Structure formats: structure tokens, C-alpha cells
């Protein structure tokens, strides 16, 4: 896909250094993404992690700034962007000053004509996730999900830049975003195919708001649960709870306590139950028990058998024989 825009910090700060390595302080590292980073000094940097799939261009932009900063942006192609401000936000520099575009915790659709713009960001940390979708691929969605001018009617700059009315990022949005960013690296077509599922759900959710209001911590706990379920349902290994906590930016012990409080069970119990639910599906598909044990992360078939009996009261072979 043609990237919809380019960032040019050097156009405003000629002495800025560019690198293909992430800053040490970056909040989130996407395993499959390419990297562009800019350093003004140790206290001021911008990094963009991006992946160019056949039908989707995904980007994750994070900035750390000690002062209000302007950034030059070239819009190369008239695309529609889905954007989510997980932290901070940005404004558009207009002839009469800065025009607020997207604030922390907000999401919107953005459409721009080819042009040269400047955006402004305040001092602090900013984290924006966005993507644009090939029109041919988006056209496969039902008519009620089509993106037209009525959806993107707020004029930011006449004839050039328009947005939809910003709304709050929902629980489901955060779950899909964390799942999308947390996908492991794969090769070629497999990588793109893994990306398309959460992208398609985010596209649909932008048109179908989720009214469930949760705190940021509850959102993270929900995202962790959703991420775990997606891994198990697709027969991928579940990281340790410590690794999950690191990936989602939350203390391991705090994650455990909040999960227990919100859902009445430990996170380990949730993982155990999800694995056992998946075991029933795989048994129904006539998978060999040794393969099921491996797919669900058990060290030996005997360990899987013991866990299955604990959950379901009978051994896996007996369950399969009964056809229950």
C-alpha cells in the first residue's frame, strides 16, 4: 500500500538526528513493525513504528517532548485514517492558531487531500495508533459500514482536511488495539492475514459505538483477557503473566489483584479455563491428544490429561469416546 503521509521533523529542526532504532523509553514495541525515530536531544524524541500490509498501512506514533513542538506532515494520498489517542493528542496549526484535533482517550476518522501541514503537540508523552485501509478492501464491507462525507463532516482546513466527531475509545477498541500491536512476527501473507481481523473489527466499531464505560485499568485488564483468548483460540502460546503485564504496561501483582477484583478469579484460572474450553473444540476436531497437549502449552500429555480431568471430571479419551 502507498503510505498515506510522511513525517518531516528535519524540516523544522534541521539538527535533528534520524535512526531506525526505537528509543529505550518507548512504551510499546511492535514485534513485526519497521521503525523510524527522530532525536532532537535526550529529552525530545519521536518514533514511528509501521507495517505496510497489502490492504492496510498501520502506524504507531509515540513522542516524548519537553516543550510544545510543531511537526511537518505531508499527506501523499487522499486516504481515510482511523486514529486512536491512547495518550496525549495533537492539534492542527492553522492561520489563526492551533485547532484541537484529537485528545487523549479519543478516536476519530480523518480524511485529507494531498497537502503539506503542520501539527502541534504539547509537552509530555503522546501515543497515537492509526491505520488506513485500501479502498478496494474497504468496499467489501456492508453498505451500512461505508465511509462517506456524512461520517467525516467536520472541516479542519477547507478543501484539505476533515474529521468525524471524536468519540471515546471503547473497551473493545482497546482490546483490539492491544491485540493488534501485540501480534508476533510472521512471514509475508501470514503476518498480513493476522492483522486484518483486528483491523476489520476496529473499522466496524468506529461505526458501532460501544457504550460500556470502564476505567483505564479495567480496559487494560479486558485487553489482557481478550489477548489471551485470541492466542488460545488461534493455537498460539500464551506468555507468562509477568510477560503479559510487561506487554500491557501494568504491574504484574497489580494486574493479578485487579483481575481478581473485577472477575472473581485469578488470571491463571482464566488462562486455565480458556485452555480447557479450547481443548473441547480440538477434541471435537479429532486432533490427536498429544497434539492438543502441545498446542495448549502442556509439557506432557499426562499434564494435559490431569488438567482436563480437573476441569471436566473425565479424561480426554473418554470425553472423545462419549462424543459429548
N, C-alpha and C positions, 0 to 999 in steps of 0.2 A: 504494500500500500504506500501511497505517497504521504509522507508526514505532513500534517496539516499546518504546522507552524515551526518556527525556529526561534530560539532564544539567543540574543546577542548582547551579553554583558560587556564585551570588549568595546562595543560601540559607544558606551557611556563611560566606562572605566578602562582606558587604554592599557593601564599597567596590570590588569587582572591576569592571573595565570589559569590556564585550562589544563585539565587532566582527565584521564579515563579511569581514575580510581575514586572510590567513594570516600568521603570524609569519615574519620574514625567515629565522629559523634552522630552519624546519621541514625535516624530512628528505626529504619526498616531496610533490610537488604533483600532484594528480589533475586532468587537464585538463577532465574533464566534471562534476566534483563541485561542489556548493554548500558554503559554508563558514560555520561558527560558531567564533569564537575568544573566549577569556577571558584577561584580563591582570590578575594581581594586582600585579606590578611587572615590570621588565625581565628579572628572573631566574626568574620563575614565570609560566608560561602553559600553557594547554590549548587545542588546536584540534581540531575535528571536521570532517572532510570527508565528505560524504554524498551519495548518489544514490538517489532513490526511483523505482525502476522499477515496472512494473505488478505483477510477481510477486516481486520481490526488493528488500529495503532494505539497501543496502551502506553501511558506515561505516568510516572510518579515523581513529582517535583517537591523537593524539600529545600528550605532556606533557613539559615541562621544569620541574623543581622543585628548589629549593634545600633543601627540608626535607620531612619526611613530611607528607602532606596528605590530608585527607578530602574526598570529593566526594559530593554528594547525587545519587541516581539514582531516578527514578520509572519503574517498569515499567508501561506503559499497556495492554499486551495480552499474553495468555499464549502467546508465541511460543517456538520453539526457535531458538537462535542458534548459529552456527558461529563460533568465535573463535580467533585466532592471535596469540600474543605474539611479535612479531618482535624486540622489545627491551623489557626490563623486565617488568613484570607487575603484578598487583594482588591485594588481599585484600578480604574482606568484613568489615565491622565488625559483630561480634556482641555479645551481652550479656556475654560472658566475654573479650572482646578480639578481635583481628584473626584471621580464618580465611583462610589462604592459598587462593587460588582458581586462579590461572594464573601460571606463572613463565616466564621468558624461554626462547624456543625451544619452547614447548609449545602444544598445541591441544586444544580440547575442545568438547563440546556443552553448552549452558546453557539451562535452561528455567525460567522464572519466572512466578508468578501476579502479577496487578496488585498493586503494593505500593510503599512508599517505603523505600529502602535507602540505606546509606552504604557506599562502598568506600574503601579506604585504599591509597595508593601511596607508596613510599619516595622519597627524594631521588634525582634523576638523570633520565635520559631514558627515556620509556616509549612504545612504539608498538604499538598493538593494532589489528588488522584483523578485522572481523566482518561478518556479514550474517544476516538471517533471511529465510525463504522462505515464500511463501503456501502454506497447507496444501493448497489445491486443485491447485497446480502440483506440489508435492512428491508428492502422491498418484499422479502419473503414473509414478513410479519403480517398478521391480520390487519384489515383496514382500520380497525379501531385503535391500533398502535402506531399508525402512520404519523410521522412528524411533519407538520405543516406550519404555515406562518402564524396560525392562531395559537400554537403552542409556544412560539418564540416571538412575542409581540412587543416586548419592552425594548425601546430603542436606546442604545448606549452611545452610538455615534451614527449619525444619519447616513443611510445607504451603505454602511460598512459593518456595524456590529450590533447584534440583537441577542437578547436572552429571554428565557422563560422566567416567570416569577420564582425566586428562590424558595425552597421549602426545606424542612428539616430532614437530615439524613436519618433514615429509619433503622430499626433493629435489623431488619432483613438486609438492608443496604450494607450495613457494617459487616454482617456475617459474610455476604457475598464478596465484599471488597477484601476482607482479610483472607478469605479462601483463595481469591484470585491472585493476590500478591504472594501467598504462601505456597503456591504450586511448586513442586520440584522441577528441576531441569529435565527436559526430554528432548528427543531429536525430531526436528523438522515437523512433519504433519501431526505427530502425536502431541507436541507442545501446543500447536495452534488449536487442535481439537479440544484439549483440556481447557483452554482459555475461553472458548466460545460459549460453554454452558453458563458460567457465572456472568459473562457479558450479556448474554441474552436475557438473563433474569434481571439484571440491573436496568436494561432497556425497558423491560416490561414494568418494573417497579417505579420507574420515573413517571409512568403514565397512571399507575395504580397505587396511590399513596398508602403507606402503612400507618395507621393511626396509633399504634401501640407506642406509648411514651415510656422509655426506660432511661435510667441514669447511664452515664458513660461506662461505669464499672459493669452494670448489668449488660450493656451492649457488648463489652469485651467478653464476658462470660458466655453470652449467647453465641458470639462469633467462635469462641474456642469449641463449644459444643457442636456447632454446625460444621466447623472444620474437621473435627474428629469423625463425625458421621459421614462426611463426604469421603474421607480417607478410607474408612472401613467399607463403605458401600461400593467403592471402586477398587477394593482389594489392595490398598496401599498400606505401608507400615505406619503405625501411629507413633510419633516421637514420645519420649519420656515427658512426664508432667513438667519437669524442670525446663526442658527444651520448648514445650508449648508456651509456658509462661514467658520465656525469653522472646519467643517469636511474636507474642501479642503484647509485649511491653507491660507486663504486670508481675508483681512479686509472686513467687511460687506459693508461699504459705498463704498470702492474701487471696490468691486465686482459689485455693482449696477451701478457705473459710467462706468466701462469698458464694462459691458454688454450693456448698453445703447449706448455707442460709437460704439461697434462692430456690434450690431444687430439692432440698431434703435428703440429699445423698451425696457421697463423696464423688469427686471427679473420677477416681479409679473405679468406683462402682458403675458409673455411667459408661466408661470405656468397656468394662466387662460385659455389661448388658448389651451394648451395641454390637460387640463381637459375637455374643451368643445369638442375637437376632439374625446377624448375617450368616451364622453357621446354619440356621434353619433353611435359609434361602439356598445356600450352597449344597446342602444335603438334598434338597428337592431337585437340584440340577444334576444330581448323580455324580458330583465331584468325589474323587477318592478321599477318604478321611485323612490320609497322610497329606494330601494337597491342601485340604481345608485347614489343617493344623498349621501348615507353613504360611498360608495366606493370612491367617489371623494372628500370626506372630508368636505362636507357641513353640517352645524349644523342642518338644517331642509330642508325638501323638498321644502318649499317656497323659501328658499335662492337659492337652485339649480334652481328652476323654473325662478326666477328673473335673474340669471346669464345666463341661457340658452336663454331667450328672448333677453337679451342684445347682445349676440353673434350672434344668428341665426334669430332673428326677429319674431319667433313664439314660443309658449310654447311646452314643450317636448311631451305632449299627442297629440297635433295637428300634430307635426312632425311625430310621430309614425303613426297616423291615415292616413296621406297622403302617407306614405311609401316612403318618399324622402330620 
